[in-house]
């Protein structure tokens, strides 16, 4: 019964985090128009993807980010063609963040606030550093070879995407470090913190 309740709570929190990813990207972004009707943007959607991975583990967290951000793309005429790329990249952000936090650092088994702060920050940096490299790189090949965009346009978008993705990563790391370490004790006291095992 306890295992079933834990699964239900994980699924409910995954859905909540997916909704937060969707809302933060859809309504709190600064869109920067690019040539050819494309765009890049400053947003905090990735922060909730990383937060989900810290709270729920890489699998559930990555799924929350992937689903929430992909739905946001599908409902935006500018980003709809990039939805498959978004799903894969956000899933990877969650998996990497969760792996570092829970399988390397085992933060779910620790009560040391300094240790948790340090490793939740490191895990966030790892997941988002992957995105800073992968998003423009995958985007470049996706736009050019899958969507048939001219090389010059794909190259310009990749350069702008690198800049905005880096800015997004820095903002997200700071935001997640503050929110996760403030939220975790509250969830723990209310028995709503899902234990993520290291194995």
Backbone as CSV, one residue per row, in Angstrom:
resi,resn,N_x,N_y,N_z,CA_x,CA_y,CA_z,C_x,C_y,C_z
1,UNK,0.834,-1.208,0.000,0.000,0.000,0.000,0.870,1.259,0.000
2,UNK,1.961,1.188,0.822,2.867,2.318,0.910,3.546,2.578,-0.437
3,UNK,3.931,1.497,-1.121,4.572,1.617,-2.431,3.598,2.229,-3.443
4,UNK,2.326,1.798,-3.371,1.309,2.329,-4.280,1.101,3.816,-4.049
5,UNK,1.030,4.221,-2.771,0.857,5.637,-2.437,2.033,6.468,-2.929
6,UNK,3.250,5.907,-2.808,4.451,6.590,-3.275,4.406,6.794,-4.786
7,UNK,3.940,5.783,-5.512,3.835,5.877,-6.972,2.807,6.922,-7.382
8,UNK,1.671,6.914,-6.677,0.615,7.894,-6.968,1.126,9.310,-6.718
9,UNK,1.867,9.499,-5.612,2.404,10.816,-5.290,3.427,11.252,-6.343
10,UNK,4.257,10.298,-6.780,5.250,10.607,-7.816,4.575,11.036,-9.114
11,UNK,3.542,10.315,-9.494,2.824,10.639,-10.726,2.131,11.999,-10.620
12,UNK,1.539,12.271,-9.454,0.862,13.560,-9.241,1.865,14.712,-9.298
13,UNK,3.019,14.520,-8.643,4.032,15.561,-8.644,4.681,15.721,-10.024
14,UNK,4.793,14.616,-10.755,5.308,14.678,-12.128,4.378,15.523,-13.000
15,UNK,3.074,15.283,-12.860,2.088,16.057,-13.618,2.152,17.538,-13.240
16,UNK,2.313,17.823,-11.945,2.413,19.207,-11.472,3.649,19.890,-12.053
17,UNK,4.788,19.185,-12.030,6.020,19.761,-12.553,5.936,19.951,-14.067
18,UNK,5.281,19.030,-14.759,5.077,19.182,-16.210,4.254,20.447,-16.484
19,UNK,3.234,20.659,-15.671,2.394,21.854,-15.818,3.196,23.128,-15.563
20,UNK,4.082,23.091,-14.563,4.921,24.259,-14.263,5.912,24.538,-15.399
21,UNK,6.459,23.463,-15.992,7.344,23.629,-17.161,6.583,24.301,-18.299
22,UNK,5.369,23.826,-18.525,4.536,24.370,-19.600,4.206,25.845,-19.360
23,UNK,3.720,26.147,-18.177,3.295,27.516,-17.847,4.475,28.485,-17.882
24,UNK,5.605,28.078,-17.281,6.758,28.979,-17.214,7.320,29.275,-18.599
25,UNK,7.324,28.253,-19.478,7.834,28.483,-20.830,6.837,29.283,-21.673
26,UNK,5.577,28.942,-21.564,4.554,29.573,-22.407,4.297,31.027,-22.034
27,UNK,4.226,31.319,-20.743,3.794,32.647,-20.311,4.901,33.523,-19.735
28,UNK,6.063,32.953,-19.427,7.131,33.745,-18.804,8.383,33.821,-19.674
29,UNK,8.225,33.660,-20.967,9.390,33.710,-21.845,9.514,35.074,-22.528
30,UNK,10.742,35.407,-22.882,11.005,36.578,-23.718,11.457,36.024,-25.066
31,UNK,10.581,36.098,-26.033,10.864,35.516,-27.348,11.682,36.486,-28.192
32,UNK,12.729,35.956,-28.826,13.590,36.755,-29.693,13.414,36.258,-31.129
33,UNK,12.712,37.031,-31.977,12.481,36.594,-33.361,13.787,36.458,-34.146
34,UNK,13.835,35.437,-34.996,15.013,35.176,-35.826,14.608,35.162,-37.293
35,UNK,15.594,35.260,-38.213,15.275,35.224,-39.647,14.528,33.949,-40.035
36,UNK,13.661,34.064,-41.012,12.935,32.889,-41.509,11.747,32.494,-40.658
37,UNK,11.300,33.393,-39.794,10.130,33.107,-38.968,10.425,32.248,-37.755
38,UNK,11.704,32.015,-37.471,12.099,31.209,-36.313,12.257,32.110,-35.095
39,UNK,12.644,31.510,-33.966,12.844,32.301,-32.748,13.671,31.525,-31.741
40,UNK,14.255,32.258,-30.823,14.865,31.675,-29.632,14.300,32.463,-28.457
41,UNK,14.532,32.021,-27.229,13.898,32.749,-26.126,14.646,32.614,-24.805
42,UNK,14.447,33.621,-23.972,14.905,33.582,-22.578,13.716,33.067,-21.761
43,UNK,13.936,32.010,-20.987,12.824,31.424,-20.219,13.360,30.638,-19.029
44,UNK,12.457,30.240,-18.126,12.865,29.461,-16.951,12.234,28.063,-16.953
45,UNK,11.767,27.625,-18.114,11.167,26.287,-18.199,12.116,25.180,-17.780
46,UNK,13.407,25.325,-18.150,14.395,24.298,-17.804,14.608,24.191,-16.295
47,UNK,14.382,25.301,-15.592,14.552,25.281,-14.135,13.597,24.277,-13.499
48,UNK,12.377,24.210,-14.004,11.396,23.285,-13.430,11.662,21.846,-13.851
49,UNK,12.291,21.685,-14.998,12.725,20.349,-15.429,13.796,19.820,-14.470
50,UNK,14.753,20.681,-14.141,15.831,20.321,-13.210,15.274,20.121,-11.796
51,UNK,14.396,21.011,-11.380,13.769,20.892,-10.053,13.016,19.569,-9.930
52,UNK,12.314,19.189,-10.989,11.577,17.925,-10.995,12.520,16.741,-10.835
53,UNK,13.678,16.804,-11.492,14.653,15.711,-11.404,15.243,15.606,-10.001
54,UNK,15.447,16.755,-9.348,15.964,16.735,-7.978,14.925,16.176,-7.004
55,UNK,13.670,16.535,-7.232,12.596,16.095,-6.334,12.157,14.657,-6.582
56,UNK,12.133,14.250,-7.845,11.502,12.980,-8.216,12.443,11.952,-8.824
57,UNK,13.675,12.344,-9.084,14.610,11.454,-9.757,14.640,11.739,-11.250
58,UNK,15.664,11.224,-11.914,15.876,11.518,-13.321,14.756,11.083,-14.248
59,UNK,14.216,9.899,-14.021,13.171,9.373,-14.900,11.896,10.196,-14.871
60,UNK,11.347,10.345,-13.684,10.108,11.120,-13.539,10.352,12.596,-13.838
61,UNK,11.487,13.128,-13.354,11.802,14.537,-13.585,12.009,14.847,-15.056
62,UNK,12.762,13.973,-15.725,12.989,14.149,-17.154,11.695,14.066,-17.940
63,UNK,10.829,13.149,-17.531,9.530,12.995,-18.201,8.666,14.239,-18.007
64,UNK,8.699,14.794,-16.801,7.928,16.020,-16.524,8.385,17.153,-17.431
65,UNK,9.691,17.347,-17.520,10.233,18.393,-18.376,9.933,18.153,-19.841
66,UNK,10.118,16.901,-20.266,9.898,16.547,-21.670,8.441,16.762,-22.073
67,UNK,7.523,16.297,-21.247,6.094,16.415,-21.564,5.642,17.876,-21.515
68,UNK,5.990,18.568,-20.427,5.560,19.964,-20.270,6.083,20.878,-21.354
69,UNK,7.362,20.760,-21.654,7.973,21.646,-22.661,7.563,21.261,-24.080
70,UNK,7.350,19.968,-24.315,6.915,19.531,-25.649,5.497,20.018,-25.945
71,UNK,4.612,19.927,-24.953,3.246,20.443,-25.140,3.297,21.948,-25.416
72,UNK,4.181,22.654,-24.704,4.338,24.091,-24.941,4.770,24.351,-26.383
73,UNK,5.685,23.553,-26.887,6.130,23.695,-28.282,4.996,23.406,-29.261
74,UNK,4.254,22.359,-28.979,3.172,21.950,-29.881,2.071,23.006,-29.999
75,UNK,1.919,23.815,-28.957,0.879,24.844,-28.959,1.391,26.201,-29.439
76,UNK,2.665,26.253,-29.828,3.256,27.498,-30.317,3.617,27.330,-31.794
77,UNK,3.008,28.117,-32.680,3.261,27.971,-34.124,4.736,28.097,-34.505
78,UNK,5.507,28.864,-33.727,6.929,29.062,-34.037,7.753,27.829,-33.667
79,UNK,7.408,27.198,-32.537,8.227,26.107,-32.010,7.700,24.704,-32.337
80,UNK,6.541,24.617,-32.944,5.895,23.310,-33.129,6.778,22.300,-33.867
81,UNK,7.543,22.766,-34.848,8.381,21.836,-35.623,9.555,21.298,-34.795
82,UNK,9.899,21.993,-33.709,11.012,21.557,-32.866,10.600,20.674,-31.708
83,UNK,9.317,20.302,-31.635,8.812,19.518,-30.503,9.554,18.199,-30.275
84,UNK,9.844,17.407,-31.323,10.571,16.137,-31.081,11.951,16.359,-30.462
85,UNK,12.655,17.386,-30.936,13.968,17.735,-30.378,13.827,18.137,-28.913
86,UNK,12.819,18.924,-28.610,12.576,19.370,-27.236,12.348,18.189,-26.303
87,UNK,11.526,17.234,-26.738,11.219,16.079,-25.896,12.496,15.343,-25.502
88,UNK,13.357,15.084,-26.479,14.583,14.324,-26.222,15.538,15.101,-25.320
89,UNK,15.742,16.377,-25.615,16.698,17.175,-24.847,16.254,17.389,-23.401
90,UNK,14.974,17.661,-23.191,14.500,17.886,-21.820,14.532,16.592,-21.006
91,UNK,14.236,15.480,-21.671,14.343,14.180,-20.995,15.785,13.951,-20.545
92,UNK,16.735,14.283,-21.414,18.159,14.109,-21.089,18.603,15.020,-19.946
93,UNK,18.092,16.269,-19.925,18.417,17.179,-18.813,18.017,16.534,-17.487
94,UNK,16.794,16.010,-17.446,16.301,15.376,-16.226,17.102,14.145,-15.842
95,UNK,17.412,13.299,-16.817,18.164,12.065,-16.552,19.562,12.373,-16.020
96,UNK,20.225,13.356,-16.611,21.579,13.719,-16.166,21.546,14.334,-14.769
97,UNK,20.629,15.271,-14.551,20.502,15.913,-13.234,20.186,14.871,-12.163
98,UNK,19.224,14.008,-12.457,18.831,12.974,-11.500,19.950,11.990,-11.229
99,UNK,20.702,11.633,-12.253,21.810,10.684,-12.076,22.872,11.241,-11.143
100,UNK,23.253,12.489,-11.379,24.278,13.119,-10.535,23.774,13.287,-9.103
101,UNK,22.547,13.771,-8.959,22.003,14.052,-7.622,21.748,12.793,-6.803
102,UNK,21.178,11.783,-7.462,20.694,10.629,-6.690,21.537,9.359,-6.812
103,UNK,22.308,9.218,-7.889,23.116,8.011,-8.062,24.591,8.233,-7.780
104,UNK,25.034,9.479,-7.892,26.419,9.797,-7.537,26.478,10.382,-6.128
105,UNK,25.657,11.402,-5.871,25.706,12.099,-4.577,24.744,11.529,-3.535
106,UNK,23.714,10.790,-3.967,22.720,10.189,-3.048,22.091,11.235,-2.113
107,UNK,21.692,12.376,-2.665,21.152,13.446,-1.812,19.843,13.048,-1.129
108,UNK,19.152,12.055,-1.692,17.908,11.592,-1.074,18.131,10.911,0.257
109,UNK,19.378,10.447,0.484,19.702,9.740,1.733,20.407,10.639,2.740
110,UNK,20.580,11.911,2.411,21.331,12.821,3.284,20.414,13.833,3.961
111,UNK,20.832,14.253,5.151,20.139,15.329,5.864,21.061,16.527,6.077
112,UNK,22.256,16.467,5.515,23.245,17.540,5.645,22.904,18.657,4.653
113,UNK,22.460,19.797,5.170,21.983,20.890,4.309,23.057,21.415,3.362
114,UNK,24.288,21.538,3.863,25.378,22.037,3.022,25.689,21.046,1.905
115,UNK,25.700,19.771,2.255,25.967,18.719,1.267,24.875,18.698,0.188
116,UNK,23.632,18.794,0.632,22.493,18.786,-0.300,22.541,20.014,-1.204
117,UNK,22.843,21.172,-0.618,22.938,22.399,-1.418,24.031,22.265,-2.470
118,UNK,25.196,21.784,-2.040,26.331,21.659,-2.955,26.003,20.726,-4.115
119,UNK,25.478,19.534,-3.794,25.263,18.535,-4.844,24.014,18.803,-5.686
120,UNK,23.025,19.457,-5.109,21.866,19.831,-5.940,22.284,20.895,-6.952
121,UNK,23.194,21.784,-6.541,23.715,22.804,-7.453,24.587,22.175,-8.530
122,UNK,25.473,21.260,-8.133,26.338,20.572,-9.102,25.504,19.782,-10.104
123,UNK,24.491,19.087,-9.609,23.621,18.291,-10.487,22.884,19.195,-11.479
124,UNK,22.413,20.346,-10.991,21.735,21.311,-11.862,22.669,21.810,-12.951
125,UNK,23.899,22.125,-12.553,24.898,22.608,-13.522,25.183,21.541,-14.578
126,UNK,25.304,20.283,-14.155,25.582,19.194,-15.102,24.457,19.044,-16.131
127,UNK,23.228,19.019,-15.658,22.088,18.868,-16.564,21.958,20.032,-17.528
128,UNK,22.150,21.233,-17.021,21.986,22.426,-17.860,23.205,22.693,-18.738
129,UNK,24.400,22.270,-18.296,25.593,22.382,-19.141,25.437,21.490,-20.370
130,UNK,24.877,20.306,-20.152,24.575,19.433,-21.294,23.679,20.165,-22.283
131,UNK,22.665,20.847,-21.774,21.706,21.539,-22.642,22.350,22.704,-23.399
132,UNK,23.284,23.415,-22.741,23.969,24.542,-23.382,24.733,24.061,-24.625
133,UNK,25.308,22.862,-24.525,26.052,22.300,-25.661,25.103,21.631,-26.661
134,UNK,24.199,20.806,-26.141,23.368,19.960,-27.009,22.269,20.732,-27.737
135,UNK,21.644,21.700,-27.084,20.511,22.394,-27.703,20.872,23.081,-29.027
136,UNK,21.924,23.933,-29.040,22.267,24.554,-30.323,22.820,23.559,-31.339
137,UNK,23.589,22.567,-30.853,24.206,21.594,-31.753,23.161,20.699,-32.410
138,UNK,22.293,20.125,-31.583,21.219,19.282,-32.110,20.271,20.125,-32.958
139,UNK,20.006,21.355,-32.487,19.125,22.260,-33.228,19.651,22.568,-34.617
140,UNK,20.957,22.770,-34.710,21.583,23.073,-36.000,21.362,21.935,-36.990
141,UNK,21.688,20.707,-36.583,21.531,19.550,-37.477,20.058,19.239,-37.746
142,UNK,19.224,19.437,-36.721,17.782,19.185,-36.880,17.181,20.143,-37.910
143,UNK,17.533,21.432,-37.769,16.992,22.438,-38.690,17.489,22.214,-40.115
144,UNK,18.797,21.892,-40.236,19.379,21.783,-41.567,19.023,20.471,-42.270
145,UNK,19.142,19.359,-41.549,19.014,18.053,-42.209,17.622,17.422,-42.103
146,UNK,16.891,17.757,-41.060,15.529,17.206,-40.921,14.500,18.153,-41.533
147,UNK,14.644,19.456,-41.231,13.664,20.430,-41.707,14.077,21.102,-43.015
148,UNK,15.315,20.872,-43.439,15.766,21.419,-44.729,16.008,22.909,-44.732
149,UNK,16.337,23.480,-43.575,16.603,24.915,-43.491,17.976,25.208,-44.104
150,UNK,18.138,26.341,-44.810,19.452,26.700,-45.362,20.524,26.770,-44.281
151,UNK,21.750,26.404,-44.641,22.844,26.324,-43.678,23.091,27.648,-42.956
152,UNK,23.041,28.750,-43.676,23.300,30.061,-43.067,22.279,30.398,-41.984
153,UNK,21.017,30.110,-42.267,19.961,30.390,-41.289,20.098,29.486,-40.069
154,UNK,20.400,28.207,-40.319,20.582,27.254,-39.211,21.765,27.658,-38.347
155,UNK,22.815,28.167,-38.984,24.019,28.587,-38.270,23.760,29.825,-37.404
156,UNK,23.040,30.793,-37.956,22.699,32.012,-37.192,21.848,31.659,-35.974
157,UNK,20.857,30.788,-36.185,19.980,30.382,-35.083,20.772,29.636,-34.006
158,UNK,21.715,28.789,-34.431,22.537,28.030,-33.474,23.376,28.960,-32.608
159,UNK,23.927,30.007,-33.211,24.744,30.962,-32.452,23.900,31.724,-31.431
160,UNK,22.736,32.195,-31.856,21.834,32.884,-30.933,21.325,31.934,-29.854
161,UNK,21.053,30.709,-30.254,20.557,29.701,-29.321,21.596,29.395,-28.244
162,UNK,22.865,29.373,-28.625,23.937,29.145,-27.651,23.921,30.232,-26.579
163,UNK,23.763,31.478,-27.013,23.753,32.604,-26.068,22.546,32.551,-25.133
164,UNK,21.362,32.367,-25.712,20.158,32.353,-24.872,20.113,31.130,-23.964
165,UNK,20.589,29.991,-24.465,20.592,28.768,-23.650,21.531,28.918,-22.463
166,UNK,22.660,29.597,-22.677,23.598,29.843,-21.572,22.967,30.752,-20.525
167,UNK,22.324,31.827,-20.979,21.644,32.749,-20.054,20.557,32.002,-19.275
168,UNK,19.780,31.203,-19.988,18.723,30.408,-19.340,19.311,29.478,-18.284
169,UNK,20.473,28.879,-18.609,21.110,27.930,-17.687,21.549,28.622,-16.402
170,UNK,22.170,29.790,-16.539,22.637,30.528,-15.356,21.453,30.923,-14.463
171,UNK,20.421,31.466,-15.079,19.216,31.855,-14.323,18.601,30.640,-13.637
172,UNK,18.523,29.523,-14.360,17.891,28.311,-13.834,18.668,27.713,-12.675
173,UNK,20.006,27.699,-12.764,20.824,27.152,-11.669,20.594,27.944,-10.387
174,UNK,20.601,29.264,-10.494,20.382,30.122,-9.320,18.985,29.898,-8.743
175,UNK,17.999,29.855,-9.625,16.608,29.671,-9.201,16.395,28.313,-8.528
176,UNK,16.924,27.266,-9.139,16.750,25.913,-8.601,17.463,25.761,-7.262
177,UNK,18.679,26.288,-7.157,19.428,26.200,-5.896,18.625,26.800,-4.746
178,UNK,17.989,27.929,-5.016,17.181,28.591,-3.983,15.887,27.832,-3.698
179,UNK,15.160,27.486,-4.749,13.834,26.872,-4.576,13.929,25.462,-4.005
180,UNK,14.800,24.625,-4.552,14.888,23.235,-4.084,15.275,23.167,-2.613
181,UNK,16.286,23.952,-2.241,16.775,23.879,-0.861,15.833,24.540,0.142
182,UNK,14.928,25.385,-0.336,13.880,25.944,0.531,12.675,25.006,0.580
183,UNK,12.388,24.360,-0.549,11.197,23.518,-0.671,11.367,22.147,-0.031
184,UNK,12.555,21.595,-0.119,12.793,20.231,0.376,12.418,20.048,1.856
185,UNK,12.864,20.909,2.784,12.486,20.723,4.188,10.977,20.825,4.420
186,UNK,10.324,21.702,3.666,8.873,21.872,3.793,8.155,20.594,3.366
187,UNK,8.557,20.038,2.227,7.959,18.790,1.742,8.243,17.640,2.693
188,UNK,9.441,17.654,3.271,9.826,16.587,4.207,8.945,16.622,5.457
189,UNK,8.715,17.809,5.986,7.890,17.952,7.198,6.439,17.556,6.955
190,UNK,5.968,17.792,5.736,4.575,17.464,5.406,4.420,16.061,4.796
191,UNK,5.506,15.272,4.861,5.514,13.905,4.314,5.157,13.851,2.819
192,UNK,5.524,14.900,2.094,5.257,14.932,0.659,6.533,14.818,-0.173
193,UNK,7.680,14.688,0.509,8.939,14.514,-0.210,9.086,13.055,-0.590
194,UNK,9.113,12.812,-1.879,9.235,11.437,-2.379,10.681,11.002,-2.209
195,UNK,10.875,9.842,-1.584,12.248,9.329,-1.445,12.710,8.728,-2.755
196,UNK,13.832,9.249,-3.236,14.416,8.712,-4.471,15.605,7.880,-4.069
197,UNK,15.489,6.579,-4.227,16.577,5.669,-3.853,17.741,5.789,-4.796
198,UNK,18.923,5.514,-4.292,20.125,5.585,-5.110,20.298,4.348,-5.979
199,UNK,19.518,3.302,-5.696,19.610,2.080,-6.498,18.226,1.675,-6.923
